[in-house]
Amino acid sequence: MSVPVWVAELEQVLPPARFTTQPATLEGLARDQAGTLQAGSPAAAAFPTTTEEVAALMRLASRHRVPVVPRGAGTGLAGGANAVEGCLVVSTAGMDRIVEIDRADLVAMVEPGLLTARLGKAAADAGLSYAPDPSSFEISSIGGNLATNAGGLRCLKYGATRESVLALEVVLADGQVLRTGHRSVKGVAGYDLVALFVGSEGTLGIITGATLRLRPAPPAAGTLLAAFGELEAAGMAAGRILESGLAPSVLELMDATTVDAIEAARPIGLPAASTLLVVRHEGPERGRDALARAEELCRELGATEVFRSTDARESEALMDARRAALPSLERQGTTLLEDVAVPLGRVVELLREVRRIATGHQVLIGTFGHVGDGNMHPTLVWPRGDSAARARAETAATDILRVTLALGGTVTGEHGVGLLKRAALADELGDVGVAVTRAIKAALDPAGIMNPGKLVP
């Protein structure tokens, strides 16, 4: 295959060690963790370390109309970082500095390649906390979190990534550098361009810097684990906890299929064949009282076992078990992870419908997720290499999305649209919503070079 003319110009932007056309390296940069989705072959990959280098790369790409696929740590679950044929992959992995942590302003200024866990540790070392905690926090990057508006277990109390973003630096499709937002906690000057770029999945520009909100370190947390024999009972208990006025920082559900998969992968003594609720509450005295009240509510709804702990190590072990849900299901076969969210009052209906769909299509589905904010992850599992089972699973996934929209929900709560949800997004947005989305894309990326084929229906 001939090398495109523009590839030779990369040496005018970056030293040879920071771009590549080697097929083996490019193959490793061609897709994210959504393994069932297609990816093209990049023509080259670049590894800038400054905003100026990213801007120069975008000017080059704009001149030659080269498709550009921004890439963080590659931990996405919707194909948002999958390469398109002949593209330039721009990796931000080398832009991983913590520029500043300011205890007085309660902010951190960081680069996009910084791993989420590193920011969390640096904030903790300063006596502060960075609230967003996606399950992939140890290996995902801040840039990827920003691109997808990633969620996490603590979304219930602190919101998704957007709620912790004050300002952004973004390189646009033509190489211009946009700095938008403010260092102050409040500010309503003009359109909220920060909100526009957070969750835009690299389709409008490449984020090269962020000013993020930090919070005082939370007090010690206590954790409750409640086991239920019936899926619906666990869902109703979650609703009752929220209705009661308790304000947990974490409220998670794992169905029996998920729990059994976790125990098979890493036995820790979770109750077999049970749906589990995990409730976490911050604060030593208030937290203990809240967990005691949560236990009462769970038992009223039929909990068969309840375990409470204020021990930090035990509490973290329960959080680790929840974070192990997806990896444990992946050990069972090929998976298709859904990321739907419904109004809180419709969660139990969603759980029932997912179970009905699983039975109807003869597909194994393990459901887990952030039941406290209505964001659930039905995960479809089928034997590797079984094409008939895969077809049934894909039909079942379509049915789950249809049911979600009928319940007033959304097709993606935190993972993003990427390649996986483009068709479903059109159903959710409607004709006018699609037209507005396309108009925004055309205004900021008239040549259509930024992460083409993603997000925009």
Secondary structure, 3 states (H helix, E strand, C coil): CCCCHHHHHHHHCCCHHHEECCHHHHHHCCCCCCCCCCCCCCCEEECCCCHHHHHHHHHHHHHHCCCEEEECCCCCCCCCCCCCCCCEEEECCCCCCEEEEECCCCEEEECCCCEHHHHHHHHHHCCEECCCCCCCCCCCEHHHHHHHCCCCCCHHHHCCHHHHEEEEEEEECCCCEEEEECCCCCCCCCCCHHHHHCCCCCCCEEEEEEEEECEECCCCEEEEEEEECCHHHHHHHHHHHHHCCCCCCEEEEECHHHHHHHHHHCCCCCCCCCEEEEEEEECHHHHHHHHHHHHHHHHHCCEEEEEEECCHHHHHHHHHHHHCHHHHHHCCCEEEECCEECCHHHHHHHHHHHHHHHHHHCCEEEEEEEHHHCEEEEEEEECCCCHHHHHHHHHHHHHHHHHHHHCCCECCCCCCCCCCCHHHHHHHHHHHHHHHHHHHHHHHCCCCCECCCCCCC
